[in-house]
Amino acid sequence: MIDIAISAILTVFILANIMNLGGLLLWVERKGSAILQDRIGANRAALLGKLPINIGIINTLVADPIKLFTKEDFVPPNADKFLHWMAPILAMVPALIAFIAIPFGDILVIGEREINLQAANLNVGILYILGMVSLGVYGVVLAGWASNSRWALLGGIRASAQMISYEIALGLALIGVVMTFGTLDLQEIARAQGHMIGGVLPGWGIFYQPVAFFIFLTAGIAESKRIPFDLPEAEAELISGYFTEYSGAKQATFMLVDFLESIIVAGLITTLFFGGWQVPFLMRDGLHLPGDIFYPLPSLLVTLVQHGAFVTKLAFFCWLQIMIRWTLPRFRYDQLINLGWKILLPIALANVLVTGLMILIFQA
């Protein structure tokens, strides 16, 4: 019973923080893109007009949400009203609950109880996340179909083709990681990256699977349907794609889903390729340096430092995806499909083959 209560508390903690981070990413995207492109950005709304420097917080985190959630909820006359209402929920819920399998720390010791800092302790965490993320396509496709609009329908069709194309490459990239660490448990993968290679490099997945990292990053951005892979919502061709006929809170939900998917991609990259919560030389009982130098540290301090390391890595890869969005131009649709099937897929298959051969060689 206590374990169930702890899991519930961790789930609420994770979901609350992910929702807040999604809102923060909206501000980073608007002001970060303005800085990147040397323009002012959101600055119309200010706190009583008294702040000497308008950094856009009121605009993006107060004014815009109020505007969206007070707008009319428009439903096209000939649309399927029930599916039109369900589509944003079907898109958001899988993206939201996928993160509960990602560990954000090692062990928190309270008294004699050890709490695993992972809301859902799944020994098949990678499969769970892939299953949840793949369910998001239903919300996108239903949004396009239920709207009874040619532009929305085309966006939904594009989204389904794109997500299927890149999920294959993404899955093959994960196979290389699973073969390297020998487990589907994300917490165990994070723990397996706690050693040092030659006493110098941390034993992170990026050094064992560099090709898989670049494949996963590319496929992950494509799965989240963001520039340069935002063909399902290309405003130059399809107005707003699959959510053209959405307004108010439903439109805000679809916008939030994009950020949630980016957070999932960042969380998986952090866990699989950059040690997750691992900090080089920092172990559960203290700091272990080369030359048998050991500094004992309180368990709570170690846990806080590890959690801070995870959050820092997560924030960096969220920021990186936003910078990529505002740096690269959009692909044509044929280029998008060719990249997935003709380039990423063969490279991912070759990476799995090479990984298997290397494992056989080192085990011989």
C-alpha positions in Angstrom: 0.0 0.0 0.0 2.9 2.4 0.9 4.6 1.5 -2.4 1.4 2.4 -4.3 1.1 5.7 -2.5 4.8 6.5 -3.2 4.3 5.7 -6.9 1.2 8.0 -7.0 3.1 10.8 -5.4 6.0 10.5 -7.9 3.5 10.4 -10.8 1.8 13.6 -9.7 5.2 15.2 -9.1 6.4 14.2 -12.6 3.2 15.2 -14.4 3.0 18.6 -12.7 6.7 19.4 -13.5 6.3 18.2 -17.1 3.2 20.5 -17.6 5.1 23.4 -16.1 8.2 22.7 -18.3 5.9 22.6 -21.4 4.7 26.1 -20.6 8.3 27.2 -20.0 9.3 25.8 -23.3 6.7 28.0 -25.0 8.4 31.0 -23.5 11.9 29.7 -24.6 10.6 29.0 -28.1 9.2 32.5 -28.6 11.9 34.5 -26.9 14.7 32.1 -27.8 13.8 32.2 -31.5 13.7 36.0 -31.3 17.2 36.2 -29.8 18.4 33.6 -32.4 17.0 35.6 -35.3 18.0 39.0 -33.9 14.4 40.4 -33.3 12.4 41.6 -30.4 9.8 38.8 -30.0 6.8 38.8 -27.7 6.7 42.1 -25.8 3.2 43.6 -26.1 2.0 42.6 -22.7 3.9 43.7 -19.7 3.5 43.7 -15.9 1.8 47.0 -15.3 4.1 48.5 -17.9 6.7 49.1 -15.1 9.4 46.5 -16.0 12.5 48.2 -17.6 13.2 45.1 -19.7 10.3 43.2 -21.2 11.4 39.5 -21.4 8.0 38.3 -22.7 6.9 36.3 -19.6 3.6 38.0 -19.3 3.0 37.6 -23.0 3.7 33.9 -23.3 2.8 32.6 -19.9 -0.2 34.8 -18.9 -1.7 36.7 -21.8 -1.5 33.9 -24.5 -3.0 31.2 -22.2 -5.9 33.5 -21.2 -6.5 34.4 -24.8 -6.6 30.7 -25.9 -8.7 29.4 -23.0 -11.3 32.2 -23.4 -11.7 31.9 -27.2 -14.8 30.3 -28.7 -14.6 26.6 -29.1 -15.5 26.3 -32.8 -16.6 23.0 -34.3 -17.2 22.9 -38.1 -20.9 22.3 -38.9 -20.3 18.9 -40.6 -17.6 17.6 -38.4 -17.9 14.6 -36.2 -18.3 16.4 -32.9 -17.4 13.6 -30.6 -14.2 12.7 -32.4 -13.4 16.4 -32.8 -13.5 16.7 -29.0 -11.7 13.4 -28.4 -8.7 14.0 -30.7 -6.8 16.5 -28.6 -7.2 14.2 -25.5 -6.0 11.1 -27.5 -3.0 13.1 -28.6 -2.0 14.5 -25.2 -2.6 11.7 -22.7 -0.2 9.2 -24.2 2.5 11.9 -24.5 1.9 12.9 -20.9 2.0 9.5 -19.2 4.9 8.2 -21.3 7.3 10.1 -19.0 6.5 8.1 -15.9 8.8 5.3 -17.0 11.8 7.6 -17.3 14.0 7.7 -14.1 14.9 11.1 -12.8 17.3 9.9 -10.0 18.7 6.8 -8.5 17.6 6.0 -4.9 16.2 8.3 -2.3 16.8 7.0 1.2 14.2 8.0 3.9 14.8 6.3 7.2 15.1 2.6 6.3 13.1 2.8 3.1 14.7 3.1 -0.3 12.6 5.0 -2.9 13.4 4.4 -6.6 13.1 7.8 -8.3 10.9 6.5 -11.1 7.2 6.6 -11.0 6.7 3.3 -12.8 9.3 0.7 -12.2 9.0 -1.2 -15.4 11.5 -3.8 -16.6 10.3 -3.1 -20.1 10.3 0.7 -19.9 11.5 1.2 -23.4 8.7 -0.8 -24.9 6.2 1.0 -22.7 7.3 4.4 -23.9 7.3 3.3 -27.6 3.8 2.0 -27.1 2.6 5.2 -25.5 4.2 7.5 -28.1 2.9 5.5 -31.0 -0.7 5.9 -29.7 -0.4 9.6 -30.3 -0.9 9.1 -34.0 -4.5 8.3 -33.4 -5.2 11.7 -32.0 -3.5 13.4 -35.0 -5.3 11.3 -37.6 -8.7 11.6 -35.9 -8.3 15.4 -35.7 -7.7 15.6 -39.4 -10.5 13.2 -40.3 -13.2 14.5 -37.8 -12.7 18.1 -38.9 -14.3 17.5 -42.3 -11.7 19.7 -44.0 -9.4 18.9 -46.9 -6.5 20.7 -45.2 -6.9 19.0 -41.9 -7.3 15.6 -43.6 -4.1 16.1 -45.7 -2.3 17.0 -42.5 -3.5 13.9 -40.7 -2.5 11.7 -43.6 0.9 13.3 -43.7 1.3 12.8 -39.9 0.5 9.1 -40.0 2.9 8.4 -42.9 5.6 10.5 -41.2 5.3 8.9 -37.8 5.3 5.3 -39.2 8.3 6.1 -41.3 10.4 7.4 -38.5 9.2 5.1 -35.8 11.0 2.2 -37.6 14.3 4.0 -37.6 13.8 5.2 -34.0 13.1 1.6 -32.9 16.1 0.2 -34.6 18.3 2.9 -32.9 16.9 1.7 -29.6 17.8 -1.9 -30.4 21.4 -1.0 -30.6 21.2 0.5 -27.1 19.4 -2.5 -25.7 21.9 -4.8 -27.2 24.8 -2.8 -25.7 23.3 -2.7 -22.1 21.4 -5.9 -22.2 18.1 -4.6 -20.7 14.9 -2.8 -21.5 14.7 -1.3 -18.0 15.5 2.4 -18.3 16.7 2.6 -14.7 19.1 -0.2 -15.2 20.4 1.4 -18.4 21.1 4.6 -16.4 22.9 2.6 -13.7 25.0 0.8 -16.3 26.4 4.1 -17.4 28.0 4.8 -14.0 31.5 3.5 -14.8 34.4 5.3 -16.4 36.0 4.3 -19.7 39.8 4.2 -19.1 39.3 6.3 -16.0 38.7 9.4 -18.3 35.5 9.2 -20.2 32.1 8.5 -18.6 30.6 5.2 -19.7 27.6 6.9 -21.3 25.7 5.5 -24.3 26.9 8.2 -26.6 30.4 6.7 -26.6 29.1 3.1 -27.3 26.3 4.1 -29.7 27.2 7.4 -31.4 25.4 6.4 -34.7 22.2 5.4 -32.8 22.3 8.8 -31.0 22.1 10.8 -34.2 19.5 8.5 -35.7 17.4 8.7 -32.5 17.7 12.5 -32.3 16.6 12.9 -36.0 13.8 10.4 -35.7 12.7 11.8 -32.4 12.4 15.4 -33.8 10.5 13.9 -36.7 8.1 12.1 -34.4 7.3 15.3 -32.6 6.4 16.9 -35.9 8.5 20.0 -35.5 10.6 22.0 -38.0 12.3 20.8 -40.1 9.8 17.9 -40.0 6.6 19.8 -39.5 4.9 18.8 -42.8 1.7 17.7 -41.0 1.1 21.3 -39.9 2.8 23.2 -42.7 1.1 26.6 -42.6 2.5 27.6 -46.0 0.6 24.6 -47.6 -2.1 23.4 -45.2 -2.9 26.5 -43.1 -2.3 24.6 -39.8 -2.6 21.0 -41.0 -4.5 18.6 -38.8 -5.6 21.2 -36.2 -6.7 23.8 -38.8 -10.3 23.6 -37.5 -9.4 23.8 -33.8 -9.5 26.9 -31.6 -9.3 27.8 -28.0 -8.4 25.2 -25.4 -8.3 22.4 -28.0 -5.7 24.3 -30.1 -3.7 25.0 -27.0 -3.7 21.2 -26.2 -2.3 20.4 -29.6 0.4 23.0 -29.1 1.2 21.6 -25.7 1.5 18.1 -27.2 4.4 19.3 -29.4 6.3 20.4 -26.3 5.5 17.2 -24.3 6.8 15.1 -27.2 10.0 17.2 -27.3 10.4 16.7 -23.5 10.0 12.9 -24.0 12.7 12.9 -26.7 15.0 14.9 -24.5 14.4 12.6 -21.5 15.1 9.5 -23.5 18.3 11.0 -25.1 19.4 11.9 -21.6 18.7 8.5 -20.2 20.0 6.3 -23.0 23.0 8.3 -24.3 24.1 10.7 -21.6 23.9 8.7 -18.4 20.5 9.9 -17.2 21.1 11.1 -13.6 24.7 9.9 -13.6 27.4 12.4 -12.6 31.0 11.3 -13.4 32.9 10.0 -10.3 29.8 10.5 -8.1 28.5 7.3 -6.6 25.8 6.5 -4.1 28.1 6.8 -1.1 30.2 9.7 -2.2 32.8 11.0 -4.7 35.2 8.4 -6.1 38.2 10.1 -7.9 41.1 8.5 -9.7 43.9 7.4 -7.5 41.6 5.8 -4.9 40.6 9.2 -3.6 37.2 9.0 -1.9 35.1 11.8 -0.4 32.1 10.6 1.5 28.9 12.6 1.0 25.4 12.5 2.6 23.0 10.3 0.7 20.5 13.2 0.3 23.1 15.5 -1.2 24.1 12.8 -3.7 20.5 12.3 -4.7 19.9 16.1 -5.2 23.1 16.4 -7.3 22.0 13.5 -9.5 18.5 14.8 -9.9 20.0 18.2 -10.8 22.2 16.6 -13.4 19.2 14.9 -15.0 17.2 18.1 -15.1 20.2 20.0 -16.6 20.7 17.5 -19.3 17.0 17.4 -20.0 16.8 21.2 -20.3 19.8 21.3 -22.6 18.2 18.8 -25.1 14.9 20.6 -25.0 16.7 23.8 -25.8 18.7 22.1 -28.6 15.5 20.9 -30.3 14.1 24.5 -30.2 17.3 25.9 -31.7 17.2 23.3 -34.4 13.6 24.3 -35.2 14.6 27.9 -35.7 17.8 27.1 -37.6 16.9 24.6 -40.3 14.4 25.1 -43.2 11.5 22.8 -43.7 12.0 19.7 -45.9 9.8 19.0 -48.9 7.5 16.0 -48.2 9.4 13.7 -50.7 12.6 14.7 -48.9 11.1 13.8 -45.6 10.0 10.4 -46.7 13.2 9.6 -48.5 15.3 10.6 -45.4 13.3 8.2 -43.3 13.2 5.2 -45.6 16.3 5.5 -47.8 18.9 7.0 -45.4 18.0 6.5 -41.7 16.5 3.0 -42.0 19.6 1.5 -43.8 22.0 3.2 -41.4 20.0 2.0 -38.4 20.0 -1.6 -39.7 23.8 -1.4 -40.3 24.2 -0.1 -36.8 22.3 -3.1 -35.3 24.5 -5.4 -37.4 27.8 -3.8 -36.4 26.7 -3.8 -32.7 25.9 -7.5 -32.8 29.2 -8.3 -34.4 31.1 -6.2 -31.8 29.3 -8.0 -29.0 30.2 -11.4 -30.5 33.8 -10.3 -30.9 34.2 -9.0 -27.3 32.4 -12.0 -25.8 34.5 -14.5 -27.7 
